[in-house]
Amino acid sequence: MTNLQRELTGAAWRKSSHSGSGDQCVEVASLSSDLRAVRDSKDPAGPALVLTPSAWRRMLSAIKEV
């Protein structure tokens, strides 16, 4: 198991305050080196998208434009 995998397993996930109700929930976790991870709350054992600080900011900016 890699360090990133261990970190994702032990991450403190929180539901986004902008998630909808029902099956539209996204969870976010802060990781070391200012990385952020995003996953589907319905599939906590599934894949997570890990973003660098600049990618995280770009994603948030893009979402705000929608």
C-alpha positions in Angstrom: 0.0 0.0 0.0 1.4 3.4 -0.9 1.5 6.4 1.4 -1.3 8.1 -0.6 -3.5 5.0 -0.3 -2.9 4.9 3.4 -3.7 8.6 3.7 -6.9 8.2 1.7 -8.0 5.2 3.9 -7.5 7.3 7.1 -8.7 10.6 5.7 -11.3 12.7 7.5 -13.9 12.9 4.8 -16.6 15.6 5.0 -19.7 16.1 2.8 -19.7 19.1 0.7 -22.0 21.8 1.9 -23.1 22.3 -1.7 -24.1 18.7 -2.3 -27.7 18.1 -3.1 -30.0 15.8 -1.3 -30.4 12.1 -1.9 -27.8 10.6 -4.2 -25.9 13.7 -5.3 -23.4 13.8 -2.5 -19.7 14.6 -2.9 -17.2 14.2 -0.1 -13.9 16.1 0.3 -10.8 15.3 2.4 -7.7 17.4 3.0 -4.5 15.4 2.6 -0.8 16.2 3.2 1.1 18.6 1.0 -2.2 20.6 0.6 -3.6 17.9 -1.7 -7.4 17.5 -1.8 -9.4 14.3 -2.5 -12.9 14.1 -3.8 -15.1 11.0 -3.9 -18.7 9.9 -4.3 -20.3 9.4 -0.9 -22.3 6.5 -2.2 -19.1 4.6 -3.0 -16.6 5.3 -0.1 -14.5 2.3 -1.1 -14.4 3.5 -4.7 -12.0 5.8 -6.5 -11.0 9.2 -5.3 -9.9 12.1 -7.4 -6.7 13.6 -5.8 -6.0 17.2 -6.8 -3.0 19.5 -6.3 -3.6 22.9 -4.8 -3.7 24.7 -8.2 -6.0 22.0 -9.7 -8.3 22.3 -6.7 -8.6 26.1 -7.1 -9.2 25.7 -10.9 -11.9 23.1 -10.2 -13.6 25.4 -7.7 -13.5 28.3 -10.1 -15.0 26.3 -12.9 -17.8 25.0 -10.6 -18.6 28.6 -9.5 -19.0 29.6 -13.2 -21.7 27.0 -13.9 
